Amino acid sequence: MLWSQWRSMYSSNLVITTTPESIIRPIRENDIIELQKPNLKIPRDTTINLNTESQQQQQLSMRNLSALHVAAMYDALDSFIFLERELNINPLIQTPENLNPFHYACYYNSYEIAMYLICKYPNEAKKIYTNTKYQYIYLCAMGHATKILVELFKNGATFENTQNTEANPINYAIKIKDIEILTILLNYAPQTKSDQGQLTPIMQAIVNSQQSAVPLLFDHGYDPTSITAEGRTALFINLFTIKSVELTRLLCNAMDKVDIPENMKKMAAVHYICCCGIPEIAKIVLSKGINVNRIDENNAVGPKHLVDIASEQAALEILKLLFDYGYEVDLRADNQSNTALGEFMLGIRTYPQIVDFLISRNANIDLPCFNQNVKSSKNENTIRAKLLRKPAYAKICAKYHIKK
């Protein structure tokens, strides 16, 4: 029989002796005078067992603890320092489950003990224990230890090894609807820690692919209409990253206006639905009455972002929707910019169905087709010239009698 199997079987039949209250009480109450009494035999190792009546409600074991673990549970800093010095106990002594007093301080929201250990061991906050299920960040989430959690992040803690495990702190905060812990976690999450102060919690949730957090944030009054200085919104971030149909519907239902102000010359809703390239999402956003004829800061029309991104079928479906909502076929920023047809003519791929559709909508084929990477003469850079040069468009040229 393996040792682990024997130990498990033996432990299940073992009667655990609870450590007397005469030892636990002075530790819990910071009673240094009592702790100094010579007849009080406080163990130096991990042999303390607390009352296990509520063990099922506790995530951390109350067996095989050291005196410092007990002090950490009750945030008894005076006791902790006294026991550390007088009994020469390592402040990071581990239980058989590889949990040290700092783990217990996080779980029991023992702020003074946590700060003492962070000051004493500056690198401990960012340490990852691979031989235990719970990391400090997750234990803070379970214990609603908001101040300790912030201090962990300030001292270098990261989400490493916590995001893809069953002990995911963000998922836990969402599950128990702890909005305070959730917003702290989102603020320091991998994809947003460099954008602190710029993105709202809703934006942070989306950037970090935590869309299940959005309804909870809504319930606590967080505004989905916020716009960053760069013109980003929660909806735009979704369209550019997650591309979730359900999240798009949720965000649009929560807003009267889903676009950025007309005086902001940035990528607008029309550009982002084209970037997204999903017709179902385009339908939802277009139903909110956006301006489909907007130009972005690079003088680009919305359909430019369909080129070489969406499949031709998806792009064509989105284009047809844009026309249903009033898209102008020859829209362009100025004489140095392209129309939608001009942009598709510059694509790496060919788009015969789209080109046919746009020409059928009376797109002007004699407008210039600007490609900043290629120098060509005035007569060679028109849409007409490019149509005639590409064999893929020969049938279209014949259909519409396009000649030089």
PyMOL commands that set and color helices and strands:
alter all, ss='L'
color gray80, all
select helices_A, chain A and resi 3-12+21-28+32-35+55-57+67-73+77-86+101-107+111-120+124-126+136-143+146-154+169-175+179-187+193-195+201-207+211-219+234-240+245-253+269-276+279-286+302-306+312-324+340-345+352-360+383-389+391-399
alter helices_A, ss='H'
color red, helices_A
deselect
rebuild
show_as cartoon
